[in-house]
Amino acid sequence: MIEVTNLTKRYGATTAVDDLSFAVRPGIVTGFLGPNGAGKSTTMRMILGLDDPTSGSATVGGRALRDHPAPLAELGSLLEAKAVHPKRSARNHLRALAATSGIPYRRVDEMLDLVGLTDVADRPAGQFSLGMGQRLGIASALLGNPATVMLDEPVNGLDPEGILWIRGLLRSLAEEGRTVFVSSHLMSEMALTAEHFVIVGRGRLIADVTARELAAMAPAADVLVRTPEGGRLRAALALDGVTVADEPSTAPDLTPGYQVIGLPAEEIGRRAAGAGIVLHELVTRRNSLEQTFMELTQGAVEYGGHETSAAFPASPLPTHRPSTNRKAA
């Protein structure tokens, strides 16, 4: 478990993290979200003990990471995948890490196999693609079989199969009871992976919510209605402020669809029933996680562009491993 309590970090007149408090609990994947400059990396560095806080504290398993006798067994992290000597092979990089913590070398081979780097294990890491470097970083994070895993942008550089693999791996780690803390800019990926979200902006906490609670924050975008009686539907919903537009469809065999804005699904259903209109589908469509994130953090963006469009000992690690081409990212 990670606990951050009133954590503050100042660099001269700049406050990177401002009285931040949250907890990352075991058994679920927690997403750490925020725009550039929000303080995510600084917070992670303080959790690792790489930076000292100006005030407050960050603990892992109840104490500062530096106070654990075997830190790699307590917290495995990936902050910068390329933080590897470019002339050292993947195998020797992991062996060097293992030697510092008394981890047996057989664990190195297990991790190379897990992340799909066995066939290139003796190649200098400086020759690795971005995706291969990410895999090596993940192997390094998991080397000590840690109770807590903290990864910054773990899918960066991975191909679609690799993204699917890391998604399954993170869920497996959480299902084993580990604490899994993941930072990412890919909102669509976080929506598929995380069960809880900690959202920050300008160093301050914006939201600490479950995936269900975050979804509920999203305003309804529109309501999709499918009916063979479109003309009667338009008449039944004729109100000031209500828009009924044709729903684009690439499947000619589907019942015609209509996009309704300005009226909740419950009221649409009531009016349709009262008029005897047959409905084949009635679905409230909410904004995506990305749109909700943009709404929550719109006042906390450090660097923004101009709008161009109106669109807006733990148990063993899982044995599943990627089946990628070993020479590709």
N, C-alpha and C positions, 0 to 999 in steps of 0.2 A: 504494500500500500504506500502511495505517495501522499504526503500531507504538506501543503504549502500554507503558511500562516503569516499574514500581514507582511508579506515579502516585498521589500523595496530595494531598488538598485538605482543609484544616481551616478552619472558621470559628469562631474562639474555641475553646470546649470541644467543639464538634461536628465530627466527622470525616465529611465527605460522601463522600469517596473514600479508600479505605484500601489502599495498596500494591498497586494494580491493574496487572496485566500481561496483555496479549493482543495478537494481531496480526490484522488484517483483510486478507486476501489478494485479489489481483485474480482475475477470471474467475468468481467465484461471488457470490451474494447472501448476506450475513451478517446474521442477525437479532440485535439487541441487546435482550435481555429482562431484566425485573426489576420487582418491585412498586414502587408509589409510594414515593419516598424512597430508592430503591436507589442513586442517584448517576448515573443514565444521562445526564440533562441536564447535570449538572456535568462529567461526563467529555467530552461532546461539546463543551461550551464551552471546555474546556482544549485539545482537539484543534484547535479553531478559533483558539486564542490569545486568546479573549475573557476568559478567567480565567487567572491565573497559578497553576501548581501550587505547593503547599507544598514538595513534593519530587517527584523523578521527572521523566519527560519523555513528550511525545506528539509524534510526528513523522508527516509525510505525505510519501511519496516520499523518505524518508531525511533530512528536515530539518524544522525547525519551519515551520509554514505562513507565518509572518511573514517568513521568510527567502527565500521564493520570489519571484522578480521579477514573476510574474503569478499571484497567488493564485487568481483565479477560474478559471484554466485548469488549476490543480492540484487544487482541491477546490471542488465546488459543494455548498452545504448549504441545508437547510430546517429551521430550529428553531422559528420562529414565523411562520406564514403571514400574520398580520395586521400584521406589522412593515412597513407601507407607509403613506405619507402618504395619508390618506383622500380628499383632494381631487385627488390626482394620478392620472391615468389609467394603466391597465395598460401601455399602450404607452410613455408617458413615464417610468414607473417603470423599465421595462427599458432604455430609452434612457439614463437617468441612470446605471444600473449599467454599461452598455456604455461610456459615455464615460469612466468612471474607469479602464478597463482597455484602451482602444484596440480594443474589439470593434466590428466594422462593424454599422451599423444594420440591414442585411439579416438579420443573425442574430436581431434582435428579432422581425421578422416571421415567421421560421422557427419560433421558439419559441412565439409566439402561436398559430400554426397547429397546432403539435405538441400543445399542451395544450387546444386547442378553444376559445380565447378571441378569435379573430379578429373575430367579429361584435360583441363588447363591448369591444374593445381601447381605445376612446376614452371609455369610461364611467369615472367616478371610482371608484377602488378601494373607497372607503368604502361604496359601494352594492352591493358584491359579497356574495353569499351565502357561507357557510362553505366550501362545495365549490368555488366559483369562486375564493375566496381561496387555497385549497390548490393549484389549478391554476396560479395566478399564482406562488405560491411555488416550485412545481416548475419552472416556466419560468425563474425567477430562478436556481435551482440549476444548471440545465443551460446557461445562457446562454454561459458561457465554454468550452463543450465540454470539461469537466474530465475528468481521468484518474481521479478519485475522486469519488464521490457519497455524501453523508451526509444522510439524511432522518429527521426525527423525526415519527412518526405521519403518514405521507404520505397515507393513505386516509381520514383524519379528515374527515367531511363529504361524502365522495363517494358518489354513488349506485351501485347494483350495476354498471352499465356502466362507470362511472369506476373502480371498484375492479378490475374485470377488465382495464381498459386499463392502470392503473398496474402491475398484476402483470406484464403482458406487457412493459411498458417496462423495468421493473427487470431482468427476465430478459434482455432484449435488450442492455441496457447491460453486464451481466456477460458475455454471450457475446462482446461486442466486446473483452473483456479489461480492462474497467474494474474498479475496486474499488468495491463497492456495500455500504454499511453502513446498515441500516434499523432504527430503534427503533419498536416498536409494542406496544400492549396487546391487540391482536386476535390471540390465539393461533391461531385457526382460519385466519386469513389468512397468518400467518407459516409455518404448516405447509405451505401451498400454494406459498409463494414462496421461503423461505430454504433454503439447502443447508448452512449452518453456523450455529451459535448460540453467542453469548457471553451467559451468564446471570450477573447480579450481584444481590447483596442486601446492604443496609447498607454499600454501598461496596466490598464484597469480591467477588472472583471465586468463583462457585459452580460453573460448568461452562463449558468451552470445547471444544465437541464438534461433530461432523458431525451432520446430520439423522439418519443411520442409527444413529449411536451414541446419540443422544438417544432415538430410538424404542426402542432395545434397553434403555434404562433403565426404560422403562415396564413395570410388572408386568403379567402377563396378567390381563385382567379376567374373561374366561370363554372357553369354547369353544362355538361353534355347531355343532350336529350336526343334519343333516337325514336322516331315515330313515323309511320306511313301517312300520318295526317298533319303534315307540316302547316298547311294553310289554317286549319282549325286551331293548331297550337299557337300560331302567331296571334290569332284573334283572341284566344283565351288569356294570353299574357300581355295584351296591349295595355301598357301603363306608362306613364311618364317616367323616364329614366331607365326603362327596361329595353335592352337590345337583344334581338333575336337574329342571329346571322347563320348562314349555311356553314356547316362544318365540312372542311375539305376532306375528301376520302379518296384513297387510291384503290379501294376494293369495291367494285361495282355491285357485288352481291350483298353488301351491307344495307340495312335499313337506313334511309336518309337521316343524317344527323344535324343537330342545330346547337349552336353555341349561345347560351343565354347568360347575359350579364345584368346584374341589378336585382336578382330575385333568388332567394335560397331554394335549394332542391325541394325542401318540404312544402313550400308554397307552390312551386311548380307542379308537384305531384298532386296537391290538393285541388288546384285549378283544373288540371287535366282530368282528374277523377270526376269532378263536378260536371265537366263538359262531355264526359263519356269518351275521352280520347285515349286510344290504346298507346301505351308507351312500351317500347322494347328495351330501353336503357335509360337510366337516370343517374348520373354520376357527378358528384362535386369534385372539381379538379382544383387542387391547391397549387400555390407557387412552389417551385423546386427549393431544395435546401440552399442552392446557390443564390436564388432570389431572396430567400429569407435572411441569409447571411449578409447580403448586400444591404438589406433594409436595417438590420441590427447594427451594422458597423459603418453606416454611411457618414456618421459624424466623427469617425475615428480613423479615417484613411489619411495616411501621412503624405502619400504621393498619388494624386488622382489625375486621370486624363479627362479631356473634354468628351462629352457624350457625342456619339456619331450616329445614334439611332434612337428612335423612340421605344424600340423593343428593350425591353429591359433584362532440502533436497526435494526438489520437485520431481514430479513424475517425468518419465522420458518424453523427449520431444516427439511430435507426430512423425510418422515414417513416410508420409506422402512427400514426394519431391517433384520438382518440375521436370518435364520431359522435353525441354528446349534443346535446340541445336547448341551444343556446348561451345561452339565458336562464335555464336551470335549473342547479342545482348538479350 
